[in-house]
Amino acid sequence: MVKLKKTGAQPPKKPLSRKELRKLKQETKKNNKRIYHADKVNGAQRVAEAAAAAALAASKTGKKKKKPKKKQLKPEEISREELLAGEVDEDDDESIGSDFSDAEVDARLPAARKVEVYDLVSKKPKKHAGIQRQDEVEVRNRELRQQKELLSKSRKQRMKQLKLENEEEDKEIAKLEKKLKLNKTKDKNRSVRKMFNDGLDYLLDFVLDDEEEKQKWEEKQRRKKELKEQQAKEEAGMWSDEEDEPMDMPDEDSEMEEDDADEPLTDEDEVEEDAEDLESNSDNEQDTGTKETKYKEDIYGRRLDAEGNIVPDTGEVEAKVTGQKYIPPHQRALLAASEGSSAQQAEQLARLQKQCKGLLNRLSEANLHKISSGIETLYMKNSRYNMNETLTRLLQEALLGRSRANERMVQEHMVLLAFLHAHIGSEIGAHFLQTFVEQFDGFVKEIDTLEVEDKRLNNLVLVLCYMYIFKIYEQRLLLELIARLAGRLCEKSVECLLLIFQTVGFRLRKDDPLAFKNMMQNVQSQIASSPLELKENPRLRFMVDILNAVKNNNMSKLPQYDPELAETLRKRLKAMLRNDRYVVTLNITLEDLLRADKLGKWWIVGSAWAGNLAEMGPAQAEQEKQQQQARGERYSEKLLQLAKKQHMNTAERRSIFCIIMSAADYVDAFEKILHLSLKDQRTVAYVIIHCALNERHANPYYAHLALKFCQYNRKFQLAFQFASWDRINDIESLSKIQIRNFASFLQQLILSSGLQLSVLKVVDFMQLHKLSFYFMREIMTRLLLSSEESQLYQAFERITKNSKLQQFKQSIRLFMQHFMLEKLEDHKEEQQQLLRQRIEHLDKLLAYVDL
């Protein structure tokens, strides 16, 4: 039996949610507002009455009706007929499981009182009133399937595209092989030859099994090489026969050359000249190639034959024949520098010494980096030979005096040397090391005659010790110096040994304990074999105590020993070094340094052999005579007369004129003029332009020289621009030959970017005289007919970018349109077409930029 719901029962009311409360509140407000505004008066009263009425209605509906109590009957009081008729009231308290619910009883009961039995049915889930969402798992699976399909399609498309590209590449390779004729032969050695030519012959060790084919190929290569050498020898012999023949040029050819020089060069002539230059260069390269195969050169500059024997120099052989000693070229330059070839060079050396001395006087720990950078700058500006000699002389004056040098000052100067050794090159430290060691050797040889009060050897030993501390050289050299002092024991050598042990004893023990032990045993054996007077010397006893203290690593026994300053300077030096520079430690022995003049300086890359200059007496005397003659006759009398004729009325102009006329080429003239150290650049420009104008024909030598100066410094560029303006303003005083030379000179400078086209802006286009018009027509024709088209367009593009040259650009366009295009009949047909084409292009260029 299932308990049925009561028919009269109502479900309990649910409490309102916050949203429903808010909605109810808004409706109440709207209703109150409507009631308030229903009439013009008593709006508030009507609202209050409505609220009271609503409250009353709510209270009435909220009260529950009390059910009347039914009279409860006892089962004993109910009659049998009433029970059978079903007129008994329901019991509201509980359900009684009656036995009258069978089919027979139910059939006799009225329809209203029949008990209906219901089957239990599981509650179905309530469906959501909104939009039904799909299952997330199915959506995810569908997305993954779509992604896989896209990936597979893209992979197939990519594979198809790669196959098509591979087919196209195979077709292209086959086409190129057909053009190169690589597939028209079945010769197997062809691939071998190609591998040799491509540098892939090492692959034959893995691929080629047949050695006979390789031998055949090597034999063919050897035959080809012999044939080429034979042809080269025949060509060399043919050229030597032609050179032996006298080359007499007829007068007609010279006249033809003079006539051709007046005419501008065409493109065909220039191509022929270039071809001739290439042929001559190739012949020269073949000649040099044959010479290089005969001889080789070692690191000292000596020539060696194929067997490795030294080939004597021709100058040395001639010197032996004449009884004189041969002086190498670099040694001649050193002799010339040591002699002070000129007063100007002596003045430069004096100025350099003054600058270096000023920097060294201000050297201290605080400004160590600044002074070191200043010395490095002087090394970059001056020759290393002059700087090394000047610094050596100044260091000897400051540190190697007869009195005891300040130890701190020695340390700071050695840090400076280590900085220069790291930044400029190891040859700097090697030079000072060789100088100090040679002085040390000289003092040791005369150690018996040295007085104890003379502290030069002590200062020199202190300098060498701190050079070792800052890692300029290895400890092997210092141990050899100690052994050299111990070999000649006396009061002075004992003092020097004591100084070494106090300064770098612990450093030697730390770097190589075994070498220090052997050195100490050697010193002790020398002391044991010394005379009795020396053994009783208190300095020797004190030195032995110091040596034992260093051996036992007992720093407290060393008086005034403070390694902190040296360690601080080492850290400062490490911080000063930039660009990953470091101090290269020289592993040089004492014998290498003392015999460097005989055996060469192997520690310097490319160092040539240097002989003993003291043995070159006759050759040196002869060289001094030649130098004196060269000083007296610097320029020939003919050149000086020619300079006077050309109105070179000052010493500077005469020197420049003689250099230009006597130089081997424009580079030689440029270097010699720079060595004059002239302050007025306009003098150089005046002389070069004057020489260029007074030639019979246009000479490109002066234009190349002027271009070299313009590229060297902008001051020279301005000087040439001002000098050109002076000549343009004074154009009426020049002849037509000079105007042609001047136009050719400016044309080469403008095309080579030495000067800009705006140098012509001083020309007055409104009042062109006859010679001015001739000058403009000449220079514009040379520019427009130049073979370098790109340089021409670049020259005009430079002035188009300048907005201040608006009037000048308009004048150039007007001149080209009215004076160049109208007179094209004076030129050849090819030149007419070229001129017309370039003028139209330049006119468009200038007009476009003007917009």
C-alpha positions in Angstrom: 0.0 0.0 0.0 1.2 3.5 -0.8 0.2 6.4 1.3 -1.8 8.8 -0.9 -1.6 12.5 -0.7 -4.4 14.3 0.9 -6.7 16.0 -1.6 -7.2 19.1 0.5 -3.5 19.7 1.4 -1.6 22.6 -0.4 2.2 22.7 -0.9 4.1 25.1 1.4 5.2 28.3 -0.2 8.8 28.8 -0.9 10.6 32.0 0.3 11.1 34.6 -2.4 14.6 34.9 -3.9 16.6 38.2 -4.0 15.8 38.7 -7.6 12.1 38.2 -7.0 12.2 40.5 -4.0 13.9 43.2 -6.1 11.3 42.8 -8.8 8.4 43.0 -6.3 10.0 46.1 -4.9 10.2 47.8 -8.3 6.6 46.9 -9.1 5.5 48.4 -5.8 7.4 51.6 -6.5 5.7 51.8 -10.0 2.3 51.3 -8.5 2.8 53.9 -5.8 4.0 56.3 -8.5 1.0 55.7 -10.6 -1.3 56.2 -7.6 0.5 59.4 -6.6 0.2 61.0 -10.0 -3.4 59.8 -10.6 -4.8 63.2 -9.4 -3.4 66.6 -8.8 -4.0 66.6 -5.1 -3.7 64.3 -2.1 -1.2 62.0 -3.9 0.6 61.0 -0.7 -2.6 60.3 1.1 -3.8 58.0 -1.6 -0.5 56.1 -1.5 -0.7 55.6 2.2 -4.3 54.3 1.9 -3.2 51.9 -0.8 -0.4 50.6 1.3 -2.7 50.1 4.3 -5.2 48.2 2.2 -2.5 46.0 0.8 -1.2 45.2 4.3 -4.7 44.3 5.5 -5.3 42.0 2.5 -2.0 40.3 3.2 -2.9 39.8 6.9 -6.2 38.2 6.0 -4.7 35.8 3.5 -2.0 34.9 5.9 -4.3 33.6 8.6 -4.9 29.9 8.4 -8.5 28.6 8.9 -8.9 26.4 11.8 -10.4 23.1 10.9 -13.3 21.9 13.1 -12.4 19.1 15.3 -14.1 15.9 14.3 -15.4 13.6 16.7 -13.3 10.7 17.2 -15.1 7.3 17.2 -13.9 4.3 18.9 -13.8 1.1 16.9 -16.1 -0.7 19.4 -18.8 2.0 18.9 -19.0 1.5 15.0 -21.6 -0.9 13.9 -21.0 -3.7 11.5 -23.4 -2.3 8.9 -21.5 1.1 8.8 -18.2 -0.6 8.4 -19.6 -2.7 5.5 -21.2 0.3 3.9 -17.9 2.3 4.1 -19.4 5.3 5.8 -16.6 5.6 8.3 -14.7 8.9 8.3 -11.0 9.0 7.4 -8.4 9.0 10.0 -6.2 11.9 9.5 -3.6 10.8 11.9 -2.3 7.6 10.3 -3.1 5.1 7.6 -4.3 1.7 8.7 -3.4 -1.3 6.8 -6.8 -2.7 6.3 -7.7 -6.2 5.4 -10.6 -5.0 3.3 -8.5 -4.1 0.3 -9.0 -7.3 -1.6 -10.9 -7.5 -4.8 -14.1 -8.7 -3.2 -14.3 -5.8 -0.8 -13.3 -3.3 -3.4 -16.1 -4.6 -5.6 -18.7 -3.9 -3.0 -17.3 -0.4 -2.1 -18.7 2.7 -3.9 -16.5 4.1 -6.7 -15.6 7.2 -4.6 -14.2 5.1 -1.8 -12.2 2.7 -3.9 -8.5 2.5 -3.1 -6.3 2.9 -6.1 -2.9 1.3 -6.1 -0.1 3.0 -8.1 3.2 1.5 -9.2 6.4 3.2 -8.1 8.1 5.0 -10.9 11.6 6.4 -10.7 11.8 10.2 -10.9 12.9 11.5 -14.3 15.5 14.2 -14.4 14.0 17.6 -15.0 14.8 19.1 -18.3 16.5 22.5 -18.4 14.1 25.1 -19.6 16.8 26.9 -21.6 18.9 25.9 -24.7 20.1 22.3 -24.5 24.1 22.2 -24.7 25.8 19.4 -26.5 28.1 17.0 -24.8 31.6 18.5 -24.4 33.4 15.2 -25.0 31.7 14.8 -28.4 32.6 18.4 -29.4 36.2 17.8 -28.4 36.4 14.6 -30.3 34.9 16.2 -33.4 37.5 19.1 -33.2 40.4 16.6 -32.9 39.1 14.7 -35.9 38.9 17.9 -37.9 42.5 18.9 -36.9 43.9 15.5 -37.9 42.2 15.7 -41.2 43.7 19.2 -41.8 47.2 18.0 -40.8 47.0 15.0 -43.1 45.8 17.1 -46.0 48.6 19.7 -45.5 51.2 16.9 -45.3 50.0 15.4 -48.5 50.1 18.8 -50.2 53.6 19.5 -48.9 54.9 16.1 -50.1 53.3 16.8 -53.5 54.9 20.2 -53.7 58.4 18.8 -52.7 58.2 16.2 -55.4 57.4 18.8 -58.0 60.3 21.0 -56.9 62.7 18.0 -56.9 61.6 17.2 -60.5 62.2 20.8 -61.5 65.7 20.7 -59.9 66.5 17.5 -61.7 65.5 19.0 -65.0 67.6 22.1 -64.2 70.6 19.9 -63.3 70.2 17.9 -66.4 70.0 21.0 -68.5 73.2 22.4 -67.0 75.0 19.1 -67.4 74.1 19.1 -71.0 75.5 22.6 -71.4 78.7 21.7 -69.6 78.9 18.5 -71.7 79.2 16.3 -68.6 77.0 13.5 -69.9 78.4 13.1 -73.4 81.3 10.9 -72.4 81.7 7.7 -70.6 85.3 8.3 -69.6 85.6 7.3 -65.9 88.7 9.4 -65.4 86.7 12.5 -66.3 85.1 12.5 -62.8 88.5 11.9 -61.2 89.9 15.0 -63.0 86.9 17.1 -61.9 87.4 15.9 -58.3 91.1 17.0 -58.5 90.2 20.4 -59.9 87.5 20.9 -57.2 89.9 20.0 -54.4 88.0 16.7 -53.6 90.9 14.4 -54.4 91.1 13.2 -50.7 87.9 11.3 -51.4 89.8 9.0 -53.7 91.2 7.3 -50.6 87.7 6.0 -49.8 86.2 5.6 -53.3 88.9 4.7 -55.8 90.2 1.2 -55.5 92.2 0.9 -58.7 95.7 2.5 -58.2 96.6 2.3 -61.9 94.1 4.9 -62.8 95.5 7.2 -60.2 99.0 6.7 -61.4 97.9 7.5 -65.0 96.3 10.7 -63.9 99.4 11.8 -62.0 101.6 11.1 -65.1 99.3 13.2 -67.2 99.4 16.1 -64.7 103.3 15.9 -64.6 103.5 16.0 -68.5 101.1 19.0 -68.5 103.3 20.8 -65.9 106.5 20.2 -67.9 104.8 21.5 -71.1 103.7 24.7 -69.3 107.2 25.2 -68.0 108.7 24.7 -71.4 106.3 27.2 -72.9 107.0 29.7 -70.2 110.8 29.4 -70.8 110.3 29.9 -74.6 108.1 33.0 -74.0 110.7 34.4 -71.5 113.5 33.9 -74.1 111.4 35.6 -76.8 110.7 38.6 -74.6 114.4 38.9 -73.6 115.3 38.9 -77.3 112.8 41.7 -78.0 114.1 43.7 -75.0 117.7 43.4 -76.3 116.7 45.1 -79.6 117.1 48.9 -79.6 113.8 50.7 -79.6 114.2 53.8 -81.8 111.0 55.7 -82.3 110.7 57.7 -85.6 109.9 61.4 -85.6 106.6 60.8 -87.3 105.4 58.7 -84.5 106.3 61.4 -82.0 104.4 63.9 -84.0 101.4 61.6 -84.2 101.4 61.2 -80.5 101.5 65.0 -80.0 98.5 65.4 -82.3 96.6 62.6 -80.6 97.3 64.1 -77.2 95.2 67.2 -78.1 92.2 65.1 -79.0 90.1 63.4 -76.2 90.5 59.7 -75.8 87.6 57.6 -77.1 86.3 54.4 -75.6 88.1 52.2 -78.1 91.4 53.7 -77.3 91.0 53.3 -73.6 89.9 49.6 -74.1 93.1 49.0 -76.2 95.2 50.6 -73.5 93.6 48.6 -70.8 94.2 45.4 -72.8 97.9 46.3 -73.2 98.2 47.0 -69.5 96.6 43.6 -68.7 99.0 41.8 -71.1 102.0 43.5 -69.5 100.8 42.7 -66.0 100.3 39.1 -66.9 103.8 38.9 -68.4 105.3 40.4 -65.3 103.4 38.0 -63.1 104.8 35.1 -65.1 108.3 36.4 -64.8 107.9 36.8 -61.0 106.4 33.4 -60.8 109.4 31.8 -62.4 111.7 33.7 -60.1 109.8 32.7 -57.0 110.1 29.1 -57.9 113.8 29.3 -57.8 114.4 31.0 -54.5 112.7 31.2 -51.1 113.0 33.6 -48.2 113.5 32.7 -44.5 112.3 34.8 -41.5 115.5 36.8 -41.5 115.1 38.0 -45.1 117.8 35.8 -46.6 117.3 34.0 -49.9 117.4 30.2 -50.0 117.7 27.9 -53.0 115.8 24.7 -53.5 118.2 22.7 -51.3 118.0 25.1 -48.4 121.4 26.8 -48.9 121.8 30.6 -48.3 122.2 32.5 -51.5 124.6 35.5 -51.0 123.2 38.9 -51.7 124.5 40.8 -54.8 125.3 43.9 -52.7 127.2 41.8 -50.2 129.2 40.1 -53.0 130.1 43.5 -54.5 131.1 44.8 -51.1 133.5 41.8 -50.6 135.0 42.3 -54.0 135.7 46.0 -53.3 137.0 45.2 -49.8 134.1 46.9 -47.9 131.5 45.5 -45.6 127.9 45.3 -46.7 125.3 47.4 -44.8 121.7 46.1 -45.0 119.1 48.7 -46.0 117.3 48.7 -42.7 120.7 49.4 -41.0 121.4 52.3 -43.2 118.1 53.8 -42.1 119.1 53.3 -38.5 122.4 55.0 -39.1 120.7 57.9 -40.8 118.3 58.3 -37.9 121.1 58.1 -35.3 123.1 60.7 -37.1 120.2 63.1 -37.1 120.0 63.6 -40.8 118.5 67.0 -40.6 117.8 69.8 -38.2 114.1 69.3 -38.6 114.4 65.7 -37.4 116.5 66.8 -34.4 113.8 69.3 -33.5 111.1 66.6 -33.7 113.2 64.4 -31.4 113.7 67.2 -28.9 109.9 67.9 -28.9 109.2 64.2 -28.5 111.6 64.0 -25.6 110.0 67.0 -23.9 106.5 65.5 -24.2 107.6 62.1 -22.8 109.5 63.7 -20.0 106.5 65.8 -19.0 104.3 62.6 -18.9 106.9 60.6 -16.9 107.3 63.4 -14.4 103.6 63.4 -13.6 103.5 59.5 -13.3 101.9 58.3 -10.0 99.6 55.5 -8.9 96.6 57.9 -9.1 97.0 58.9 -12.8 98.8 55.7 -14.0 96.1 54.9 -16.6 96.0 58.4 -18.0 99.8 58.7 -18.4 100.0 55.2 -19.9 97.4 56.1 -22.5 99.3 59.3 -23.3 102.5 57.4 -23.9 100.6 54.9 -26.1 99.2 57.8 -28.2 102.8 59.1 -28.7 103.7 55.6 -29.9 100.9 55.7 -32.5 101.9 59.1 -33.8 105.7 58.7 -33.9 108.1 55.9 -35.1 108.8 53.1 -32.6 112.5 53.6 -33.0 112.4 57.2 -31.8 110.0 56.4 -29.0 112.1 53.4 -27.8 115.3 55.5 -27.8 113.6 58.5 -26.1 112.0 56.4 -23.4 115.2 54.4 -22.8 117.2 57.6 -22.3 114.5 59.0 -19.9 114.2 55.9 -17.8 118.0 55.6 -17.5 118.1 59.2 -16.3 115.2 58.7 -13.8 115.9 55.3 -12.4 119.6 54.3 -13.0 121.3 57.1 -11.2 124.3 56.8 -8.8 122.0 57.1 -5.7 119.4 54.6 -4.6 116.2 54.9 -6.6 112.8 55.1 -4.9 111.3 51.6 -4.9 107.7 52.9 -5.4 108.8 55.0 -8.4 110.5 52.0 -10.0 107.3 49.9 -9.5 105.1 52.6 -11.2 107.5 52.9 -14.2 107.6 49.1 -14.6 103.8 49.0 -14.7 104.0 51.6 -17.5 106.4 49.3 -19.4 104.1 46.3 -18.9 101.1 48.3 -20.2 103.0 49.3 -23.3 104.3 45.7 -23.7 100.7 44.4 -23.7 99.0 47.1 -25.8 101.6 48.0 -28.5 103.6 44.8 -28.8 106.0 42.4 -27.2 108.9 44.1 -29.0 108.6 47.1 -26.7 109.2 45.0 -23.6 111.9 43.0 -25.4 113.8 46.2 -26.4 113.9 47.6 -22.8 114.8 44.1 -21.4 117.7 43.8 -23.9 118.9 47.3 -23.1 118.9 46.7 -19.3 120.4 43.2 -19.6 123.2 44.5 -21.7 123.9 47.2 -19.1 123.8 44.6 -16.4 126.4 42.5 -18.3 128.6 45.5 -18.6 128.4 46.3 -14.9 129.0 42.7 -13.9 132.2 42.5 -16.0 133.5 45.6 -14.0 132.0 44.7 -10.7 135.4 44.5 -8.9 136.1 48.1 -9.8 132.6 49.4 -8.8 132.4 51.3 -5.5 129.9 50.3 -2.9 128.4 53.8 -2.8 127.7 53.5 -6.6 124.1 52.3 -6.7 123.7 52.0 -10.5 123.9 48.2 -10.5 121.5 48.0 -7.5 119.0 50.2 -9.3 119.4 48.1 -12.4 118.8 44.9 -10.4 115.7 46.4 -8.8 114.3 47.3 -12.3 114.9 43.8 -13.6 113.2 42.3 -10.4 110.0 44.4 -10.9 110.0 43.6 -14.6 109.8 39.9 -13.5 107.0 40.7 -11.0 104.9 42.2 -13.7 105.5 39.1 -15.9 107.5 40.7 -18.7 110.0 37.8 -18.8 110.2 34.3 -17.3 112.0 33.3 -14.1 114.7 31.4 -16.1 116.4 34.7 -17.1 116.3 36.0 -13.5 117.9 32.7 -12.2 120.7 33.2 -14.7 121.2 36.7 -13.5 121.5 35.4 -9.9 123.9 32.8 -11.0 126.0 35.4 -12.8 126.2 37.5 -9.7 126.9 34.5 -7.5 129.8 33.5 -9.8 131.6 36.7 -9.0 131.1 37.1 -5.3 132.2 40.4 -3.7 130.7 43.0 -1.5 128.8 44.6 -4.4 127.4 41.3 -5.7 126.4 40.3 -2.2 124.5 43.5 -1.9 122.7 42.9 -5.2 121.9 39.3 -4.3 120.4 40.5 -1.0 118.3 43.0 -2.8 117.0 40.3 -5.2 116.1 37.9 -2.3 114.3 40.7 -0.4 112.3 41.8 -3.4 111.4 38.6 -5.3 112.6 35.8 -3.1 109.2 34.5 -2.1 107.9 35.0 -5.6 110.7 32.8 -7.0 110.0 30.1 -4.3 106.3 30.1 -5.2 106.7 30.0 -9.0 109.2 27.1 -9.1 110.3 25.6 -5.8 112.7 23.1 -7.4 114.5 25.7 -9.4 114.7 27.9 -6.4 116.2 25.1 -4.4 118.9 24.4 -7.0 119.7 28.2 -7.2 120.0 28.3 -3.4 122.4 25.3 -3.3 124.5 27.0 -6.0 124.7 30.2 -4.0 125.6 28.3 -0.9 128.4 26.4 -2.7 129.7 29.7 -4.0 129.7 31.2 -0.5 131.5 28.1 0.9 134.3 28.5 -1.7 134.7 32.3 -1.1 137.7 33.7 0.7 137.7 34.1 4.5 137.5 37.9 4.4 134.3 37.7 2.5 132.8 35.1 4.8 133.3 37.4 7.8 131.5 40.2 6.0 128.3 41.1 8.0 126.4 41.7 4.7 127.2 38.1 3.6 125.9 36.7 6.9 122.8 38.8 6.7 122.2 37.6 3.1 122.5 34.0 4.3 119.9 34.7 7.0 117.6 36.2 4.5 118.0 33.2 2.2 117.2 30.8 4.9 114.1 32.8 5.9 112.9 32.7 2.3 113.7 29.0 2.2 111.6 28.4 5.4 108.8 30.8 4.1 109.3 33.0 7.2 108.3 36.6 6.1 108.6 38.0 9.6 112.4 37.9 9.4 112.6 40.1 6.3 112.8 43.8 7.4 110.4 46.2 5.8 108.9 43.6 3.5 105.5 44.7 2.2 104.2 42.8 -0.9 100.8 44.5 -0.8 101.9 47.5 -2.9 103.2 45.3 -5.7 100.1 43.2 -5.6 97.9 46.3 -5.8 99.8 47.5 -8.8 99.4 44.1 -10.5 95.6 44.3 -10.0 95.6 47.9 -11.3 97.5 46.8 -14.4 95.0 44.0 -15.1 92.2 46.5 -14.8 94.0 48.9 -17.2 94.3 46.4 -20.0 91.4 46.5 -22.5 90.1 44.5 -25.5 91.3 41.2 -24.0 94.9 42.3 -24.0 97.4 40.6 -21.7 101.1 40.8 -21.0 103.0 38.3 -23.1 105.8 36.7 -21.0 109.1 36.5 -22.9 110.9 33.2 -22.4 114.4 34.5 -23.3 117.7 33.4 -22.0 120.6 35.6 -21.1 122.7 34.3 -24.0 119.9 35.1 -26.5 119.9 38.8 -25.3 123.7 39.2 -25.3 124.2 37.6 -28.7 121.2 39.2 -30.4 123.4 41.3 -32.7 125.0 38.1 -34.1 122.2 35.5 -34.0 119.2 37.8 -34.5 116.1 38.5 -32.4 114.1 35.4 -32.7 111.5 36.6 -30.2 110.4 39.4 -32.7 108.4 38.2 -35.7 110.1 39.0 -38.9 113.3 40.3 -37.3 116.2 40.3 -39.7 119.8 39.7 -38.8 121.7 42.7 -37.5 125.5 42.7 -37.7 128.0 44.5 -35.5 128.0 48.1 -36.5 131.5 48.7 -34.9 133.1 46.5 -37.6 131.7 48.5 -40.4 134.2 51.4 -40.3 134.9 51.9 -44.1 131.3 51.5 -45.2 130.1 53.9 -42.4 132.7 56.5 -43.4 131.7 56.3 -47.0 128.0 56.6 -46.1 128.8 59.7 -44.0 130.4 61.3 -47.1 127.4 60.5 -49.2 125.1 62.0 -46.6 127.1 65.2 -46.5 126.9 65.5 -50.3 123.2 64.8 -50.2 122.7 67.6 -47.7 124.7 70.1 -49.7 123.1 69.2 -53.1 119.5 68.4 -52.2 118.1 69.7 -55.5 119.9 70.0 -58.8 120.8 73.4 -60.2 118.6 72.9 -63.2 115.5 72.4 -61.0 116.3 75.5 -59.0 116.6 77.6 -62.2 113.3 76.2 -63.5 111.6 77.1 -60.2 113.0 80.6 -60.4 111.7 80.9 -64.0 108.2 79.8 -62.8 108.2 82.6 -60.2 108.5 80.3 -57.2 109.8 83.2 -55.0 109.6 81.5 -51.6 111.5 78.6 -50.1 108.3 76.6 -49.5 107.2 77.0 -53.1 110.7 76.1 -54.4 110.8 73.0 -52.2 107.3 71.9 -53.3 108.1 72.5 -57.0 111.4 70.6 -56.9 109.7 67.6 -55.1 106.9 67.5 -57.7 109.3 67.6 -60.6 111.8 65.1 -59.2 109.4 62.6 -57.6 109.2 59.0 -59.0 105.4 59.1 -58.9 102.5 61.0 -57.3 102.7 58.8 -54.1 106.4 59.6 -53.7 105.7 63.3 -54.2 102.8 63.2 -51.7 104.9 61.7 -48.9 107.8 64.0 -49.5 105.6 67.1 -49.4 103.9 65.8 -46.2 107.4 65.5 -44.6 107.9 69.2 -45.1 105.2 69.8 -42.4 103.9 72.9 -44.1 101.3 75.0 -42.2 99.8 76.7 -45.3 97.9 74.2 -47.4 97.1 76.8 -50.0 100.8 77.0 -51.0 100.6 73.3 -52.0 97.4 73.8 -54.0 98.8 76.9 -55.8 102.0 75.1 -56.9 100.2 72.0 -58.1 97.7 74.0 -60.2 100.4 76.2 -61.5 102.4 73.2 -62.7 99.3 71.6 -64.2 98.4 74.8 -66.2 101.9 75.3 -67.7 102.2 71.8 -69.2 102.1 71.6 -73.0 99.4 68.9 -72.8 97.1 67.8 -70.0 99.0 65.7 -67.6 96.9 63.5 -65.2 99.9 63.3 -62.8 98.9 66.6 -61.1 95.2 65.6 -60.8 96.2 62.3 -59.0 98.5 64.2 -56.7 95.8 66.8 -55.9 93.2 64.0 -55.3 95.7 62.3 -52.9 95.8 65.5 -50.8 92.0 66.0 -50.9 91.5 62.5 -49.6 94.1 62.9 -46.9 92.7 66.0 -45.2 89.7 68.3 -45.7 91.9 71.3 -45.2 93.7 70.5 -48.5 90.3 70.1 -50.2 89.3 73.6 -49.2 92.7 74.9 -50.3 92.2 73.4 -53.8 88.7 74.8 -53.9 89.9 78.3 -53.1 92.8 78.1 -55.5 90.4 76.9 -58.3 88.1 79.9 -57.6 91.0 82.2 -57.9 91.9 80.8 -61.3 88.3 80.9 -62.5 87.9 84.5 -61.5 91.1 85.3 -63.3 90.2 83.2 -66.4 90.7 86.1 -68.8 94.5 86.1 -68.2 94.9 82.4 -69.2 95.6 81.1 -72.7 93.5 78.4 -74.4 96.1 75.7 -73.7 96.1 76.6 -70.0 92.2 76.6 -70.0 92.2 73.2 -71.6 94.7 71.9 -69.0 92.7 73.5 -66.2 89.4 72.0 -67.5 91.0 68.5 -67.6 92.4 69.0 -64.1 89.0 69.9 -62.6 87.2 67.2 -64.6 89.3 64.5 -63.0 88.9 65.9 -59.5 85.1 66.2 -59.9 84.7 62.7 -61.2 86.9 61.3 -58.5 85.0 63.1 -55.7 88.0 65.2 -54.9 86.0 68.4 -55.5 82.3 68.9 -56.0 80.6 70.3 -59.1 79.7 73.3 -57.1 83.3 74.6 -57.6 81.9 76.1 -60.8 79.3 78.2 -59.0 81.6 81.3 -59.1 81.2 81.4 -62.9 78.9 84.3 -63.9 76.5 82.7 -66.4 74.8 86.1 -66.9 77.9 87.7 -68.4 79.9 84.9 -70.0 82.9 86.3 -71.9 84.7 84.5 -74.7 87.2 82.7 -72.5 84.7 82.0 -69.8 82.4 80.4 -72.3 85.3 78.4 -73.8 86.2 77.2 -70.3 82.6 76.1 -69.5 82.1 74.4 -72.8 85.4 72.6 -72.5 84.8 71.3 -68.9 81.2 70.3 -69.6 82.2 68.4 -72.8 84.9 66.5 -70.9 82.4 65.7 -68.1 79.6 64.5 -70.4 82.0 62.4 -72.6 83.7 60.7 -69.7 83.9 56.9 -69.8 82.7 56.6 -66.2 79.0 57.2 -66.5 78.2 56.3 -62.9 80.7 58.8 -61.5 79.2 61.5 -63.8 75.7 60.9 -62.4 77.0 60.8 -58.8 78.7 64.2 -59.3 75.4 65.8 -60.4 73.4 64.0 -57.7 75.6 65.6 -55.0 74.6 69.1 -56.1 70.9 68.2 -56.5 70.6 67.4 -52.8 71.7 71.0 -51.9 68.8 73.4 -51.8 71.2 76.4 -51.6 72.4 75.8 -55.2 69.1 76.4 -56.9 70.3 79.2 -59.1 73.4 77.3 -60.1 71.4 74.2 -61.1 69.1 76.3 -63.3 72.2 77.9 -64.9 73.7 74.5 -65.6 70.4 73.3 -67.2 70.2 76.4 -69.3 73.8 76.1 -70.5 73.4 72.4 -71.5 70.1 73.0 -73.3 71.1 76.2 -75.3 74.9 75.9 -75.7 75.5 72.1 -75.8 72.6 70.7 -77.7 72.6 73.4 -80.4 76.3 72.8 -81.3 76.4 69.0 -81.5 77.6 69.2 -85.1 81.1 69.8 -83.9 81.3 66.2 -82.6 81.2 62.8 -84.2 77.9 61.0 -84.6 78.5 58.6 -81.7 79.5 61.5 -79.4 76.4 63.4 -80.6 74.1 60.6 -79.5 75.9 60.1 -76.2 75.8 63.9 -75.5 72.1 64.1 -76.3 71.2 61.1 -74.1 73.2 62.3 -71.1 72.1 65.9 -71.3 68.4 64.8 -71.3 69.0 62.5 -68.4 70.8 65.1 -66.3 68.1 67.7 -67.2 65.4 65.4 -65.9 67.4 64.7 -62.8 67.9 68.4 -61.9 64.3 69.2 -62.7 62.9 66.4 -60.6 64.8 67.3 -57.6 63.9 71.0 -58.0 60.2 70.0 -57.6 
